[in-house]
Amino acid sequence: MDNRLFFPATERNRDSIRELLSRILVSRGLILEIGSGSGEHGVVFQKCFPHIIWQSSDPVLIHRNSISSWIDHEELNFKMPQPLDIDVEKTPWKIPSKLLLSIQGIISINMIHIASWNCTKSLFKESSKLLKNGQFLMLYGPFKFGNKHISQSNKLFDISLKMQNKFWGIRDLVEVSEEATNNGFIEEELIRMPANNFSVIYRKVSL
Ligand SMILES: C[S@@+](CC[C@H](N)C(=O)[O-])C[C@H]1O[C@@H](n2cnc3c(N)ncnc32)[C@H](O)[C@@H]1O
């Protein structure tokens, strides 16, 4: 059965994210993606970076079914693992130990503003347990700076998120990075991305 979902934003941001990944990925190992959604990013990145393993995950069954369908459709079954059922808040995350051995980084695209603040906290806490010093956690999405939006469209988007769920909303990078620091990460690089988004690379520096 074809359960593929199509998330329009992935088409708009995949090229810029792919460019960044080509700079930060090391030659081997596994990337754990949190909140993979449709799976469209995962299959594109798996194809572009055949030397790594792209491990997607999502807590929503229709998303995991979509990811599996995308893996089938792109004939990546021989290479790309099936998605894991990971809800960042339900800890510890259930990850097969053989995958943990080869993890090189964790990526979450457009997730933390569509989830409670507790999910951000949990993301850093669990990532800190899984990653070794020198490995990275990358976030992609819109951010506020000093509690200010960088554009009118981000401000309106934030209002619409909060109307859907009072616990959602665009996060302030200062607060996100504080959480990172509390869990042994440093904010290594902030990269401006198209459409008023940013990528942030956090590097694990201590336990
Ligand atoms: C806007 S979508 C982004 C999906 C995908 N990363 C993309 O960029 O197309 C947000 C995703 O976060 C996932 N998500 C929401 N709450 C989550 C949680 N507590 N733990 C993990 N993922 C979560 C949703 O299921 C959804 O797939």
The ligand as a MOL file (V3000), in Angstrom:
LIG
                    3D

  0  0  0     0  0            999 V3000
M  V30 BEGIN CTAB
M  V30 COUNTS 27 29 0 0 0
M  V30 BEGIN ATOM
M  V30 1 C 6.1600 20.0800 11.1340 0
M  V30 2 S 6.4330 18.3970 11.2550 0 CHG=1
M  V30 3 C 8.0590 18.3060 10.5550 0
M  V30 4 C 8.3170 16.9650 9.9580 0
M  V30 5 C 9.6560 16.8500 9.2190 0
M  V30 6 N 10.7580 16.9700 10.1140 0
M  V30 7 C 9.7360 17.8820 8.1360 0
M  V30 8 O 10.5170 18.8360 8.2730 0
M  V30 9 O 9.0200 17.7130 7.1530 0 CHG=-1
M  V30 10 C 6.7220 18.1240 12.9700 0
M  V30 11 C 6.9890 16.6580 13.3140 0
M  V30 12 O 7.3240 16.5710 14.6850 0
M  V30 13 C 6.7390 15.3890 15.1940 0
M  V30 14 N 6.5880 15.5110 16.6390 0
M  V30 15 C 5.6510 16.2160 17.3140 0
M  V30 16 N 5.7710 15.9870 18.6350 0
M  V30 17 C 6.8140 15.1390 18.7900 0
M  V30 18 C 7.4160 14.5150 19.9190 0
M  V30 19 N 6.9510 14.7160 21.1380 0
M  V30 20 N 8.4560 13.6700 19.7030 0
M  V30 21 C 8.9310 13.4610 18.4460 0
M  V30 22 N 8.3850 14.0210 17.3470 0
M  V30 23 C 7.3430 14.8370 17.5200 0
M  V30 24 C 5.4040 15.3100 14.4600 0
M  V30 25 O 4.8580 14.0130 14.4940 0
M  V30 26 C 5.7960 15.7560 13.0660 0
M  V30 27 O 6.1660 14.6860 12.2660 0
M  V30 END ATOM
M  V30 BEGIN BOND
M  V30 1 1 1 2
M  V30 2 1 2 3
M  V30 3 1 2 10
M  V30 4 1 3 4
M  V30 5 1 4 5
M  V30 6 1 5 6
M  V30 7 1 5 7
M  V30 8 2 7 8
M  V30 9 1 7 9
M  V30 10 1 10 11
M  V30 11 1 11 12
M  V30 12 1 11 26
M  V30 13 1 12 13
M  V30 14 1 13 14
M  V30 15 1 13 24
M  V30 16 1 14 15
M  V30 17 1 14 23
M  V30 18 2 15 16
M  V30 19 1 16 17
M  V30 20 1 17 18
M  V30 21 2 17 23
M  V30 22 1 18 19
M  V30 23 2 18 20
M  V30 24 1 20 21
M  V30 25 2 21 22
M  V30 26 1 22 23
M  V30 27 1 24 25
M  V30 28 1 24 26
M  V30 29 1 26 27
M  V30 END BOND
M  V30 END CTAB
M  END
